[in-house]
Amino acid sequence: MPHRSEFINGVKDTLPLIIGAIPFGIAFGVLGVTEAGLSPAATIGMSLFVFAGSAQFIAAGLLAQNAGIALIVLTTWIVNVRHVLYGASLGVYVRQLSQRWLLPLAFWLTDETYAVVIRRYTRADDIAHKHWYFLGSAVAMYTNWQLCTMIGIIAGSQLEGVAEWGLDFAMVVTFIGIVVPLVINRPLLVCAIVAGFSALLLDGIPHRLGLVIAAIIGMLAGYFVETYMIDTSKRVEKTT
């Protein structure tokens, strides 16, 4: 059946990113019980009901610093505000779906799922079951995250020094794997380069806010390059 095929393809296409996310999820489980002071139940609860990898890491780090709840909520909201952009770009393709579909898909939307789903939606074909592809990718990512969190909790509780293994480096590798295939034109390339250099320059800003500022600078740079390219194209058309 078409919807079953789409679901399976969504899972398959997400597998390479899942492999990169495995140590990332394990690292969060370790961090939650060893450094943030969370109980195993609270750690797995965060993965179940928050399901936002980078925001969970930041929240756990702030908890370890005894930061206030208001600061934690504000910081994680700022970090996750990029999902507004994800939702806006996907909204064109899913707006015909009922709330029964939109609510779980919105909750399960992650960087990895967005990266594969947006490519599927922009692929030219007449298949009407692409939301099942979205669902397959999302369920695969969600299941993997819960399993890896539990493995990290067990490892952090039973083994010493797991937090020093550098598992959180997987987050960097995973995001590189997400971004590179999406850089398909000059504005996106400029956006990625400017955001990367800005993030390095702003690394010292507290609470990882430098990443947010760098993302905004990168988007503005990409926007200006795209606007310049459009203006140049219009001038060329007028002269011809």
C-alpha positions, -999 to 999 in steps of 0.1 A, spaced: 0 0 0 13 35 -8 11 48 28 30 18 41 57 22 15 61 59 23 63 51 60 91 25 54 110 48 31 108 76 58 124 52 83 151 40 58 161 75 47 165 86 84 187 57 94 220 74 85 211 103 107 198 80 135 233 63 136 248 97 142 222 105 169 228 73 189 259 85 208 241 119 212 212 103 229 234 81 251 254 112 261 222 130 272 212 100 294 246 100 310 246 138 315 212 137 331 220 113 359 257 122 364 260 160 361 225 175 360 214 156 391 182 143 375 167 110 386 165 83 359 127 89 358 132 127 353 158 121 326 137 97 305 107 120 312 125 149 296 132 128 265 96 115 263 79 149 267 104 174 256 121 155 228 146 182 217 182 170 218 201 203 219 176 220 242 177 190 265 215 192 267 214 229 274 186 225 301 206 197 318 237 219 317 218 248 333 204 226 359 239 215 368 247 252 373 216 256 395 201 281 371 166 294 377 136 279 359 128 311 341 163 312 325 161 275 316 128 280 299 139 311 281 172 297 269 157 264 256 129 284 239 154 305 221 174 275 210 143 258 197 128 288 179 144 275 147 115 250 146 92 279 137 111 282 105 109 244 100 72 245 105 67 275 82 86 258 53 67 225 58 33 242 64 28 246 26 29 208 22 9 197 53 -17 224 58 -44 201 43 -39 175 71 -62 173 101 -52 183 136 -50 145 144 -20 145 121 -6 180 126 -2 178 164 19 146 166 40 156 136 47 190 151 58 175 184 80 149 166 96 174 143 134 174 147 164 187 127 170 152 113 134 146 103 131 180 88 163 174 67 149 142 51 112 153 49 117 186 32 137 168 5 108 143 1 81 170 -2 101 190 -27 106 160 -49 83 162 -79 57 134 -79 19 129 -75 20 107 -44 -6 119 -18 8 100 12 40 119 19 28 126 54 33 89 61 69 94 51 71 122 77 55 99 102 80 71 95 110 94 99 96 110 131 87 77 148 121 62 140 139 92 155 116 93 186 121 56 193 158 58 188 161 88 212 142 70 240 162 38 237 195 57 236 185 79 266 178 47 286 211 32 276 228 64 287 210 63 321 221 27 327 257 34 316 258 66 337 245 48 368 267 17 365 299 29 349 324 55 361 338 82 339 313 78 311 307 115 310 344 120 300 341 98 269 332 127 247 300 112 233 285 147 230 308 152 200 282 132 180 260 162 181 285 182 160 289 153 135 251 148 132 244 185 125 272 186 99 255 156 82 222 174 83 234 208 69 258 197 41 231 180 19 209 211 22 235 235 9 224 235 -27 229 271 -38 250 303 -31 227 319 -5 226 287 16 264 284 13 270 320 24 245 314 53 263 283 65 298 299 63 288 331 79 269 314 107 298 290 113 324 318 116 300 339 137 295 310 161 332 307 166 336 344 173 306 345 197 315 313 215 322 331 248 286 345 252 269 328 283 242 302 280 251 293 244 233 325 231 262 330 207 248 301 186 214 318 183 230 352 174 252 334 148 222 317 133 204 350 129 235 366 113 239 337 89 202 339 79 206 377 72 237 371 52 219 344 31 189 367 26 211 396 14 229 374 -11 196 360 -24 182 395 -27 213 407 -46 211 377 -69 174 384 -77 181 422 -83 210 413 -106 189 388 -125 162 415 -130 188 440 -143 201 415 -167 166 408 -180 159 445 -185 192 450 -205 183 420 -228 
